[in-house]
Amino acid sequence: MNQERSYNQTLGGMKTKTINRTKYLNICWMCGKPYESYKYDTYACSPRCAQNILYARKQGFNPPAKMEQLTKEKNVKDVKERFGYV
């Protein structure tokens, strides 16, 4: 995805740069819902799920240690097709 950012330079005026950003397809640890994010290492699809994960960790319940491996092992072909990755 391309985005444009404008920077104010003191002598040269406004300068515009084109920035290429990559979207990643992730699966939420709490609810299992697929979502797209600009960050590679996100674990929750919404602030609500993020708070639920945090609360569970404070109570002593850790998420699966190998969540990335479990996500890769799941059949995510239909999710990839729905988001246009295949």
N, C-alpha and C positions, 0 to 999 in steps of 0.2 A: 504494500500500500504506500502510496506517495503522499507526503504532506509537505506543505510549504511553511517555513518559519521566517519571520522578518526580524532583523536585528538592526538596532540603531547604532551606527558608528559615528563617532564624534566629528570626523573630518569628511567622511565619504557619504553621509546621509544614511538612508535606509538601504539595507541589503537583504535580499531574499535568497534563502537556500532551500533546495529540495531535499527532503529527508526520506529515505526508504525505510519503512518499518515492516517487520514480519509479524504476522498473526500466528499463534500456536493453538492447536486444538488440544484442550485438556479435559479431564474428567474430574468432577468434584469428588473429594474424599468423603464428604458428609452424605450427600444425597445421590451421587452417582450420575448427575446430569452432565451432559457434554456442554462445553462452552468454549468460546474463543477469547484469547487474551494476548496482549502484546508482550507479556512477561512469560519467560520460559518456565520459571519455577513457582507458579501459583498453585494453590491447592483447593481454593474455595470459589464457587461460582458467584457468590453474592456476599455482602457484609453479614447477612444473617448466618449463612453457613460458616463463615470465618469465626464468628463469635461462638457458634456451637462447637466447633473444633477446639477453640481456645478453652471453653468451659470444660469440655471432656478431658482435655489434657491436664487442667488444674485438678480435676477429680481423680486423676491417676489412670485414666483410660488413654493409652497411646494408640494412634492410628497404626495400621499395618506398616511394619518397617520396610517392606519391599513393595510399596504401593506402585512405584513406577513399573516394576516388573509385572505385577498383577494386572496393571492397566494394559501393558503390551500383550499379555497373554489372552486377554479378553477378545472376543470377536467384535471388533470395532469397525468392521467393514460398512455396515449400514449407517453408522454415525458419520464416517468419512464421506459416504455418498451424499448424505443429507446436507453436509456443509460444503460439498463440492471439492473435496480433496482427492477424489479418485477419478 
